[in-house]
Amino acid sequence: MNTLSNPAPYAPPARLIHWIMAALVILVIPLGFAMMNMDSGPTQDRLFDLHRSIGFTILCLAVVRVVVRILNPPPPPPETIARSLWMVANAVHYALYALIFVMPVLGWLASNAFGSAVSIFGLFTLPNIVAKDDALADLFGAWHVRLGFLMTALVILHAGAGLWHGFVRRDGVLSRMWPGLSR
């Protein structure tokens, strides 16, 4: 539809951390849904441990991602994108940023309130940030699940928008974040 353009790309460190986090988020979401829909037992326990470990990794990478963003500010919006569309894209980006911080913390809180320690890949255990409390476990767990659905929807919207820009509009927006590209 649009003519090809060559908007400024994101810095290589920003692209790298974006794709690492994308892979982890795309892994942790179905893992979470799977573990919640299986019978209790050793397999479910292992999936919970893996889910928590990946969640904590996402939380750590979220901090790194913010530092990378501060050190490598994003390029200006492409000239081919309407301001209203760019505002929607930014809203989705900020919501995703918020969720990559909030979701792991809620999961950590829910696990502690449930009475479970949060072991990170069997290497170390995070400190408990709340005591065992069934009501809090239900509250934190319910919000973790709700926001998991929101995260899923936003990831689908974000990926769909990227593909739309890359293959329908062909306006160069997808290539700004595509790995390995440089100017």
PyMOL commands that place a pseudoatom at each C-alpha (Angstrom):
pseudoatom trace, name=CA, resn=MET, resi=1, chain=A, elem=C, hetatm=0, pos=[0.000, 0.000, 0.000]
pseudoatom trace, name=CA, resn=ASN, resi=2, chain=A, elem=C, hetatm=0, pos=[2.556, 2.563, 1.128]
pseudoatom trace, name=CA, resn=THR, resi=3, chain=A, elem=C, hetatm=0, pos=[5.797, 2.973, -0.660]
pseudoatom trace, name=CA, resn=LEU, resi=4, chain=A, elem=C, hetatm=0, pos=[8.824, 1.470, 0.986]
pseudoatom trace, name=CA, resn=SER, resi=5, chain=A, elem=C, hetatm=0, pos=[10.562, 3.782, 3.361]
pseudoatom trace, name=CA, resn=ASN, resi=6, chain=A, elem=C, hetatm=0, pos=[13.734, 3.458, 5.329]
pseudoatom trace, name=CA, resn=PRO, resi=7, chain=A, elem=C, hetatm=0, pos=[12.987, 4.815, 8.822]
pseudoatom trace, name=CA, resn=ALA, resi=8, chain=A, elem=C, hetatm=0, pos=[15.776, 4.936, 11.396]
pseudoatom trace, name=CA, resn=PRO, resi=9, chain=A, elem=C, hetatm=0, pos=[16.266, 1.582, 13.179]
pseudoatom trace, name=CA, resn=TYR, resi=10, chain=A, elem=C, hetatm=0, pos=[16.467, 0.912, 16.887]
pseudoatom trace, name=CA, resn=ALA, resi=11, chain=A, elem=C, hetatm=0, pos=[19.974, 0.479, 18.286]
pseudoatom trace, name=CA, resn=PRO, resi=12, chain=A, elem=C, hetatm=0, pos=[21.359, -3.093, 18.137]
pseudoatom trace, name=CA, resn=PRO, resi=13, chain=A, elem=C, hetatm=0, pos=[21.220, -3.560, 21.949]
pseudoatom trace, name=CA, resn=ALA, resi=14, chain=A, elem=C, hetatm=0, pos=[17.535, -2.533, 21.947]
pseudoatom trace, name=CA, resn=ARG, resi=15, chain=A, elem=C, hetatm=0, pos=[16.772, -4.982, 19.132]
pseudoatom trace, name=CA, resn=LEU, resi=16, chain=A, elem=C, hetatm=0, pos=[18.637, -7.792, 20.870]
pseudoatom trace, name=CA, resn=ILE, resi=17, chain=A, elem=C, hetatm=0, pos=[16.871, -7.411, 24.203]
pseudoatom trace, name=CA, resn=HIS, resi=18, chain=A, elem=C, hetatm=0, pos=[13.501, -6.987, 22.449]
pseudoatom trace, name=CA, resn=TRP, resi=19, chain=A, elem=C, hetatm=0, pos=[13.822, -10.357, 20.719]
pseudoatom trace, name=CA, resn=ILE, resi=20, chain=A, elem=C, hetatm=0, pos=[15.185, -12.175, 23.764]
pseudoatom trace, name=CA, resn=MET, resi=21, chain=A, elem=C, hetatm=0, pos=[12.284, -10.888, 25.842]
pseudoatom trace, name=CA, resn=ALA, resi=22, chain=A, elem=C, hetatm=0, pos=[9.808, -11.649, 23.051]
pseudoatom trace, name=CA, resn=ALA, resi=23, chain=A, elem=C, hetatm=0, pos=[10.967, -15.266, 23.019]
pseudoatom trace, name=CA, resn=LEU, resi=24, chain=A, elem=C, hetatm=0, pos=[10.690, -15.539, 26.804]
pseudoatom trace, name=CA, resn=VAL, resi=25, chain=A, elem=C, hetatm=0, pos=[7.238, -13.946, 26.920]
pseudoatom trace, name=CA, resn=ILE, resi=26, chain=A, elem=C, hetatm=0, pos=[6.020, -16.154, 24.072]
pseudoatom trace, name=CA, resn=LEU, resi=27, chain=A, elem=C, hetatm=0, pos=[7.315, -19.153, 26.050]
pseudoatom trace, name=CA, resn=VAL, resi=28, chain=A, elem=C, hetatm=0, pos=[6.048, -18.171, 29.504]
pseudoatom trace, name=CA, resn=ILE, resi=29, chain=A, elem=C, hetatm=0, pos=[2.448, -17.383, 28.489]
pseudoatom trace, name=CA, resn=PRO, resi=30, chain=A, elem=C, hetatm=0, pos=[1.442, -20.814, 27.139]
pseudoatom trace, name=CA, resn=LEU, resi=31, chain=A, elem=C, hetatm=0, pos=[3.500, -22.440, 29.889]
pseudoatom trace, name=CA, resn=GLY, resi=32, chain=A, elem=C, hetatm=0, pos=[1.380, -20.574, 32.440]
pseudoatom trace, name=CA, resn=PHE, resi=33, chain=A, elem=C, hetatm=0, pos=[-1.883, -21.604, 30.817]
pseudoatom trace, name=CA, resn=ALA, resi=34, chain=A, elem=C, hetatm=0, pos=[-0.714, -25.224, 30.525]
pseudoatom trace, name=CA, resn=MET, resi=35, chain=A, elem=C, hetatm=0, pos=[0.361, -25.550, 34.157]
pseudoatom trace, name=CA, resn=MET, resi=36, chain=A, elem=C, hetatm=0, pos=[-2.913, -24.072, 35.399]
pseudoatom trace, name=CA, resn=ASN, resi=37, chain=A, elem=C, hetatm=0, pos=[-4.927, -26.587, 33.391]
pseudoatom trace, name=CA, resn=MET, resi=38, chain=A, elem=C, hetatm=0, pos=[-3.182, -29.791, 34.429]
pseudoatom trace, name=CA, resn=ASP, resi=39, chain=A, elem=C, hetatm=0, pos=[-3.572, -32.055, 37.404]
pseudoatom trace, name=CA, resn=SER, resi=40, chain=A, elem=C, hetatm=0, pos=[-1.497, -31.374, 40.503]
pseudoatom trace, name=CA, resn=GLY, resi=41, chain=A, elem=C, hetatm=0, pos=[1.670, -33.368, 40.727]
pseudoatom trace, name=CA, resn=PRO, resi=42, chain=A, elem=C, hetatm=0, pos=[5.373, -33.408, 39.923]
pseudoatom trace, name=CA, resn=THR, resi=43, chain=A, elem=C, hetatm=0, pos=[4.936, -32.313, 36.294]
pseudoatom trace, name=CA, resn=GLN, resi=44, chain=A, elem=C, hetatm=0, pos=[2.828, -29.332, 37.300]
pseudoatom trace, name=CA, resn=ASP, resi=45, chain=A, elem=C, hetatm=0, pos=[5.345, -28.467, 40.034]
pseudoatom trace, name=CA, resn=ARG, resi=46, chain=A, elem=C, hetatm=0, pos=[8.203, -28.502, 37.505]
pseudoatom trace, name=CA, resn=LEU, resi=47, chain=A, elem=C, hetatm=0, pos=[6.207, -26.285, 35.135]
pseudoatom trace, name=CA, resn=PHE, resi=48, chain=A, elem=C, hetatm=0, pos=[5.491, -23.845, 37.987]
pseudoatom trace, name=CA, resn=ASP, resi=49, chain=A, elem=C, hetatm=0, pos=[9.208, -23.728, 38.806]
pseudoatom trace, name=CA, resn=LEU, resi=50, chain=A, elem=C, hetatm=0, pos=[10.089, -23.134, 35.152]
pseudoatom trace, name=CA, resn=HIS, resi=51, chain=A, elem=C, hetatm=0, pos=[7.348, -20.490, 34.795]
pseudoatom trace, name=CA, resn=ARG, resi=52, chain=A, elem=C, hetatm=0, pos=[8.589, -18.663, 37.904]
pseudoatom trace, name=CA, resn=SER, resi=53, chain=A, elem=C, hetatm=0, pos=[12.202, -18.858, 36.742]
pseudoatom trace, name=CA, resn=ILE, resi=54, chain=A, elem=C, hetatm=0, pos=[11.384, -17.447, 33.320]
pseudoatom trace, name=CA, resn=GLY, resi=55, chain=A, elem=C, hetatm=0, pos=[9.200, -14.776, 34.933]
pseudoatom trace, name=CA, resn=PHE, resi=56, chain=A, elem=C, hetatm=0, pos=[12.058, -13.664, 37.167]
pseudoatom trace, name=CA, resn=THR, resi=57, chain=A, elem=C, hetatm=0, pos=[14.386, -13.635, 34.159]
pseudoatom trace, name=CA, resn=ILE, resi=58, chain=A, elem=C, hetatm=0, pos=[11.880, -11.394, 32.356]
pseudoatom trace, name=CA, resn=LEU, resi=59, chain=A, elem=C, hetatm=0, pos=[11.801, -9.075, 35.386]
pseudoatom trace, name=CA, resn=CYS, resi=60, chain=A, elem=C, hetatm=0, pos=[15.612, -8.807, 35.405]
pseudoatom trace, name=CA, resn=LEU, resi=61, chain=A, elem=C, hetatm=0, pos=[15.715, -8.235, 31.658]
pseudoatom trace, name=CA, resn=ALA, resi=62, chain=A, elem=C, hetatm=0, pos=[13.000, -5.569, 32.022]
pseudoatom trace, name=CA, resn=VAL, resi=63, chain=A, elem=C, hetatm=0, pos=[15.394, -3.586, 34.200]
pseudoatom trace, name=CA, resn=VAL, resi=64, chain=A, elem=C, hetatm=0, pos=[18.164, -4.077, 31.627]
pseudoatom trace, name=CA, resn=ARG, resi=65, chain=A, elem=C, hetatm=0, pos=[15.738, -3.086, 28.889]
pseudoatom trace, name=CA, resn=VAL, resi=66, chain=A, elem=C, hetatm=0, pos=[14.934, 0.223, 30.573]
pseudoatom trace, name=CA, resn=VAL, resi=67, chain=A, elem=C, hetatm=0, pos=[18.655, 0.962, 30.987]
pseudoatom trace, name=CA, resn=VAL, resi=68, chain=A, elem=C, hetatm=0, pos=[19.235, 0.101, 27.311]
pseudoatom trace, name=CA, resn=ARG, resi=69, chain=A, elem=C, hetatm=0, pos=[16.357, 2.397, 26.335]
pseudoatom trace, name=CA, resn=ILE, resi=70, chain=A, elem=C, hetatm=0, pos=[17.791, 5.257, 28.391]
pseudoatom trace, name=CA, resn=LEU, resi=71, chain=A, elem=C, hetatm=0, pos=[21.254, 4.768, 26.878]
pseudoatom trace, name=CA, resn=ASN, resi=72, chain=A, elem=C, hetatm=0, pos=[19.864, 4.212, 23.362]
pseudoatom trace, name=CA, resn=PRO, resi=73, chain=A, elem=C, hetatm=0, pos=[16.762, 6.385, 22.927]
pseudoatom trace, name=CA, resn=PRO, resi=74, chain=A, elem=C, hetatm=0, pos=[14.312, 5.100, 20.338]
pseudoatom trace, name=CA, resn=PRO, resi=75, chain=A, elem=C, hetatm=0, pos=[14.495, 6.599, 16.873]
pseudoatom trace, name=CA, resn=PRO, resi=76, chain=A, elem=C, hetatm=0, pos=[11.895, 9.168, 15.873]
pseudoatom trace, name=CA, resn=PRO, resi=77, chain=A, elem=C, hetatm=0, pos=[8.611, 7.854, 14.505]
pseudoatom trace, name=CA, resn=PRO, resi=78, chain=A, elem=C, hetatm=0, pos=[8.593, 7.170, 10.785]
pseudoatom trace, name=CA, resn=GLU, resi=79, chain=A, elem=C, hetatm=0, pos=[7.139, 9.989, 8.734]
pseudoatom trace, name=CA, resn=THR, resi=80, chain=A, elem=C, hetatm=0, pos=[4.720, 7.566, 7.055]
pseudoatom trace, name=CA, resn=ILE, resi=81, chain=A, elem=C, hetatm=0, pos=[2.841, 6.825, 10.295]
pseudoatom trace, name=CA, resn=ALA, resi=82, chain=A, elem=C, hetatm=0, pos=[-0.177, 8.908, 11.296]
pseudoatom trace, name=CA, resn=ARG, resi=83, chain=A, elem=C, hetatm=0, pos=[0.137, 10.558, 14.702]
pseudoatom trace, name=CA, resn=SER, resi=84, chain=A, elem=C, hetatm=0, pos=[-2.977, 8.779, 15.996]
pseudoatom trace, name=CA, resn=LEU, resi=85, chain=A, elem=C, hetatm=0, pos=[-1.584, 5.385, 14.985]
pseudoatom trace, name=CA, resn=TRP, resi=86, chain=A, elem=C, hetatm=0, pos=[1.741, 6.214, 16.614]
pseudoatom trace, name=CA, resn=MET, resi=87, chain=A, elem=C, hetatm=0, pos=[-0.072, 7.183, 19.837]
pseudoatom trace, name=CA, resn=VAL, resi=88, chain=A, elem=C, hetatm=0, pos=[-1.867, 3.814, 19.874]
pseudoatom trace, name=CA, resn=ALA, resi=89, chain=A, elem=C, hetatm=0, pos=[1.435, 2.005, 19.265]
pseudoatom trace, name=CA, resn=ASN, resi=90, chain=A, elem=C, hetatm=0, pos=[3.046, 3.907, 22.140]
pseudoatom trace, name=CA, resn=ALA, resi=91, chain=A, elem=C, hetatm=0, pos=[0.132, 3.061, 24.442]
pseudoatom trace, name=CA, resn=VAL, resi=92, chain=A, elem=C, hetatm=0, pos=[0.587, -0.636, 23.646]
pseudoatom trace, name=CA, resn=HIS, resi=93, chain=A, elem=C, hetatm=0, pos=[4.357, -0.367, 24.178]
pseudoatom trace, name=CA, resn=TYR, resi=94, chain=A, elem=C, hetatm=0, pos=[3.946, 1.331, 27.565]
pseudoatom trace, name=CA, resn=ALA, resi=95, chain=A, elem=C, hetatm=0, pos=[1.341, -1.237, 28.623]
pseudoatom trace, name=CA, resn=LEU, resi=96, chain=A, elem=C, hetatm=0, pos=[3.739, -4.040, 27.668]
pseudoatom trace, name=CA, resn=TYR, resi=97, chain=A, elem=C, hetatm=0, pos=[6.553, -2.333, 29.595]
pseudoatom trace, name=CA, resn=ALA, resi=98, chain=A, elem=C, hetatm=0, pos=[4.317, -2.059, 32.668]
pseudoatom trace, name=CA, resn=LEU, resi=99, chain=A, elem=C, hetatm=0, pos=[3.282, -5.700, 32.395]
pseudoatom trace, name=CA, resn=ILE, resi=100, chain=A, elem=C, hetatm=0, pos=[6.842, -7.036, 32.097]
pseudoatom trace, name=CA, resn=PHE, resi=101, chain=A, elem=C, hetatm=0, pos=[7.423, -5.511, 35.526]
pseudoatom trace, name=CA, resn=VAL, resi=102, chain=A, elem=C, hetatm=0, pos=[4.056, -6.110, 37.177]
pseudoatom trace, name=CA, resn=MET, resi=103, chain=A, elem=C, hetatm=0, pos=[3.421, -9.701, 36.033]
pseudoatom trace, name=CA, resn=PRO, resi=104, chain=A, elem=C, hetatm=0, pos=[6.582, -11.251, 37.552]
pseudoatom trace, name=CA, resn=VAL, resi=105, chain=A, elem=C, hetatm=0, pos=[6.109, -9.353, 40.819]
pseudoatom trace, name=CA, resn=LEU, resi=106, chain=A, elem=C, hetatm=0, pos=[2.470, -10.474, 41.061]
pseudoatom trace, name=CA, resn=GLY, resi=107, chain=A, elem=C, hetatm=0, pos=[3.538, -14.045, 40.361]
pseudoatom trace, name=CA, resn=TRP, resi=108, chain=A, elem=C, hetatm=0, pos=[6.215, -13.820, 43.049]
pseudoatom trace, name=CA, resn=LEU, resi=109, chain=A, elem=C, hetatm=0, pos=[3.675, -12.387, 45.524]
pseudoatom trace, name=CA, resn=ALA, resi=110, chain=A, elem=C, hetatm=0, pos=[1.088, -15.042, 44.632]
pseudoatom trace, name=CA, resn=SER, resi=111, chain=A, elem=C, hetatm=0, pos=[3.637, -17.845, 45.023]
pseudoatom trace, name=CA, resn=ASN, resi=112, chain=A, elem=C, hetatm=0, pos=[4.789, -16.583, 48.424]
pseudoatom trace, name=CA, resn=ALA, resi=113, chain=A, elem=C, hetatm=0, pos=[1.238, -16.041, 49.645]
pseudoatom trace, name=CA, resn=PHE, resi=114, chain=A, elem=C, hetatm=0, pos=[0.386, -19.568, 48.487]
pseudoatom trace, name=CA, resn=GLY, resi=115, chain=A, elem=C, hetatm=0, pos=[3.299, -20.818, 50.577]
pseudoatom trace, name=CA, resn=SER, resi=116, chain=A, elem=C, hetatm=0, pos=[5.643, -21.641, 47.726]
pseudoatom trace, name=CA, resn=ALA, resi=117, chain=A, elem=C, hetatm=0, pos=[9.261, -20.586, 47.532]
pseudoatom trace, name=CA, resn=VAL, resi=118, chain=A, elem=C, hetatm=0, pos=[10.409, -19.109, 44.252]
pseudoatom trace, name=CA, resn=SER, resi=119, chain=A, elem=C, hetatm=0, pos=[13.458, -21.060, 43.106]
pseudoatom trace, name=CA, resn=ILE, resi=120, chain=A, elem=C, hetatm=0, pos=[15.251, -19.687, 40.060]
pseudoatom trace, name=CA, resn=PHE, resi=121, chain=A, elem=C, hetatm=0, pos=[16.308, -22.597, 37.840]
pseudoatom trace, name=CA, resn=GLY, resi=122, chain=A, elem=C, hetatm=0, pos=[17.306, -24.456, 41.036]
pseudoatom trace, name=CA, resn=LEU, resi=123, chain=A, elem=C, hetatm=0, pos=[20.252, -22.065, 41.459]
pseudoatom trace, name=CA, resn=PHE, resi=124, chain=A, elem=C, hetatm=0, pos=[18.908, -19.848, 44.245]
pseudoatom trace, name=CA, resn=THR, resi=125, chain=A, elem=C, hetatm=0, pos=[15.661, -19.043, 46.002]
pseudoatom trace, name=CA, resn=LEU, resi=126, chain=A, elem=C, hetatm=0, pos=[14.164, -15.570, 46.121]
pseudoatom trace, name=CA, resn=PRO, resi=127, chain=A, elem=C, hetatm=0, pos=[13.287, -14.158, 49.533]
pseudoatom trace, name=CA, resn=ASN, resi=128, chain=A, elem=C, hetatm=0, pos=[9.640, -14.264, 50.514]
pseudoatom trace, name=CA, resn=ILE, resi=129, chain=A, elem=C, hetatm=0, pos=[8.073, -10.838, 50.171]
pseudoatom trace, name=CA, resn=VAL, resi=130, chain=A, elem=C, hetatm=0, pos=[4.784, -11.828, 51.848]
pseudoatom trace, name=CA, resn=ALA, resi=131, chain=A, elem=C, hetatm=0, pos=[3.865, -14.502, 54.353]
pseudoatom trace, name=CA, resn=LYS, resi=132, chain=A, elem=C, hetatm=0, pos=[1.549, -17.399, 53.541]
pseudoatom trace, name=CA, resn=ASP, resi=133, chain=A, elem=C, hetatm=0, pos=[-1.966, -16.009, 53.250]
pseudoatom trace, name=CA, resn=ASP, resi=134, chain=A, elem=C, hetatm=0, pos=[-4.652, -17.829, 51.275]
pseudoatom trace, name=CA, resn=ALA, resi=135, chain=A, elem=C, hetatm=0, pos=[-6.740, -14.695, 50.663]
pseudoatom trace, name=CA, resn=LEU, resi=136, chain=A, elem=C, hetatm=0, pos=[-3.718, -12.816, 49.315]
pseudoatom trace, name=CA, resn=ALA, resi=137, chain=A, elem=C, hetatm=0, pos=[-2.701, -15.836, 47.230]
pseudoatom trace, name=CA, resn=ASP, resi=138, chain=A, elem=C, hetatm=0, pos=[-6.143, -15.829, 45.619]
pseudoatom trace, name=CA, resn=LEU, resi=139, chain=A, elem=C, hetatm=0, pos=[-6.051, -12.054, 45.054]
pseudoatom trace, name=CA, resn=PHE, resi=140, chain=A, elem=C, hetatm=0, pos=[-2.531, -11.928, 43.600]
pseudoatom trace, name=CA, resn=GLY, resi=141, chain=A, elem=C, hetatm=0, pos=[-3.105, -15.109, 41.605]
pseudoatom trace, name=CA, resn=ALA, resi=142, chain=A, elem=C, hetatm=0, pos=[-6.358, -13.820, 40.123]
pseudoatom trace, name=CA, resn=TRP, resi=143, chain=A, elem=C, hetatm=0, pos=[-4.712, -10.566, 39.056]
pseudoatom trace, name=CA, resn=HIS, resi=144, chain=A, elem=C, hetatm=0, pos=[-1.734, -12.444, 37.637]
pseudoatom trace, name=CA, resn=VAL, resi=145, chain=A, elem=C, hetatm=0, pos=[-4.107, -14.533, 35.505]
pseudoatom trace, name=CA, resn=ARG, resi=146, chain=A, elem=C, hetatm=0, pos=[-6.190, -11.519, 34.408]
pseudoatom trace, name=CA, resn=LEU, resi=147, chain=A, elem=C, hetatm=0, pos=[-3.104, -9.599, 33.416]
pseudoatom trace, name=CA, resn=GLY, resi=148, chain=A, elem=C, hetatm=0, pos=[-1.811, -12.736, 31.697]
pseudoatom trace, name=CA, resn=PHE, resi=149, chain=A, elem=C, hetatm=0, pos=[-4.818, -12.564, 29.391]
pseudoatom trace, name=CA, resn=LEU, resi=150, chain=A, elem=C, hetatm=0, pos=[-4.175, -8.846, 28.825]
pseudoatom trace, name=CA, resn=MET, resi=151, chain=A, elem=C, hetatm=0, pos=[-0.498, -9.542, 28.119]
pseudoatom trace, name=CA, resn=THR, resi=152, chain=A, elem=C, hetatm=0, pos=[-1.496, -12.241, 25.629]
pseudoatom trace, name=CA, resn=ALA, resi=153, chain=A, elem=C, hetatm=0, pos=[-3.855, -9.857, 23.841]
pseudoatom trace, name=CA, resn=LEU, resi=154, chain=A, elem=C, hetatm=0, pos=[-1.251, -7.075, 23.727]
pseudoatom trace, name=CA, resn=VAL, resi=155, chain=A, elem=C, hetatm=0, pos=[1.473, -9.414, 22.455]
pseudoatom trace, name=CA, resn=ILE, resi=156, chain=A, elem=C, hetatm=0, pos=[-0.840, -10.617, 19.688]
pseudoatom trace, name=CA, resn=LEU, resi=157, chain=A, elem=C, hetatm=0, pos=[-1.772, -7.014, 18.848]
pseudoatom trace, name=CA, resn=HIS, resi=158, chain=A, elem=C, hetatm=0, pos=[1.895, -5.920, 18.871]
pseudoatom trace, name=CA, resn=ALA, resi=159, chain=A, elem=C, hetatm=0, pos=[3.054, -8.845, 16.716]
pseudoatom trace, name=CA, resn=GLY, resi=160, chain=A, elem=C, hetatm=0, pos=[0.103, -8.426, 14.371]
pseudoatom trace, name=CA, resn=ALA, resi=161, chain=A, elem=C, hetatm=0, pos=[0.848, -4.732, 13.963]
pseudoatom trace, name=CA, resn=GLY, resi=162, chain=A, elem=C, hetatm=0, pos=[4.502, -5.503, 13.232]
pseudoatom trace, name=CA, resn=LEU, resi=163, chain=A, elem=C, hetatm=0, pos=[3.522, -8.044, 10.581]
pseudoatom trace, name=CA, resn=TRP, resi=164, chain=A, elem=C, hetatm=0, pos=[0.957, -5.629, 9.120]
pseudoatom trace, name=CA, resn=HIS, resi=165, chain=A, elem=C, hetatm=0, pos=[3.640, -2.943, 8.818]
pseudoatom trace, name=CA, resn=GLY, resi=166, chain=A, elem=C, hetatm=0, pos=[6.138, -5.419, 7.407]
pseudoatom trace, name=CA, resn=PHE, resi=167, chain=A, elem=C, hetatm=0, pos=[4.001, -7.296, 4.896]
pseudoatom trace, name=CA, resn=VAL, resi=168, chain=A, elem=C, hetatm=0, pos=[0.913, -5.191, 4.140]
pseudoatom trace, name=CA, resn=ARG, resi=169, chain=A, elem=C, hetatm=0, pos=[2.043, -1.590, 4.415]
pseudoatom trace, name=CA, resn=ARG, resi=170, chain=A, elem=C, hetatm=0, pos=[5.700, -2.396, 3.742]
pseudoatom trace, name=CA, resn=ASP, resi=171, chain=A, elem=C, hetatm=0, pos=[6.597, 0.930, 5.303]
pseudoatom trace, name=CA, resn=GLY, resi=172, chain=A, elem=C, hetatm=0, pos=[9.858, -0.033, 7.008]
pseudoatom trace, name=CA, resn=VAL, resi=173, chain=A, elem=C, hetatm=0, pos=[8.455, -0.049, 10.555]
pseudoatom trace, name=CA, resn=LEU, resi=174, chain=A, elem=C, hetatm=0, pos=[9.089, -3.769, 11.106]
pseudoatom trace, name=CA, resn=SER, resi=175, chain=A, elem=C, hetatm=0, pos=[12.664, -3.479, 9.852]
pseudoatom trace, name=CA, resn=ARG, resi=176, chain=A, elem=C, hetatm=0, pos=[13.401, -0.878, 12.566]
pseudoatom trace, name=CA, resn=MET, resi=177, chain=A, elem=C, hetatm=0, pos=[13.343, -3.675, 15.161]
pseudoatom trace, name=CA, resn=TRP, resi=178, chain=A, elem=C, hetatm=0, pos=[14.312, -6.641, 13.003]
pseudoatom trace, name=CA, resn=PRO, resi=179, chain=A, elem=C, hetatm=0, pos=[17.486, -8.319, 14.346]
pseudoatom trace, name=CA, resn=GLY, resi=180, chain=A, elem=C, hetatm=0, pos=[20.767, -7.985, 12.544]
pseudoatom trace, name=CA, resn=LEU, resi=181, chain=A, elem=C, hetatm=0, pos=[19.854, -4.993, 10.427]
pseudoatom trace, name=CA, resn=SER, resi=182, chain=A, elem=C, hetatm=0, pos=[22.010, -1.911, 10.582]
pseudoatom trace, name=CA, resn=ARG, resi=183, chain=A, elem=C, hetatm=0, pos=[22.322, 1.332, 8.729]
for i in range(1, 183): cmd.bond("trace and resi %d" % i, "trace and resi %d" % (i + 1))
show_as sticks, trace
zoom trace
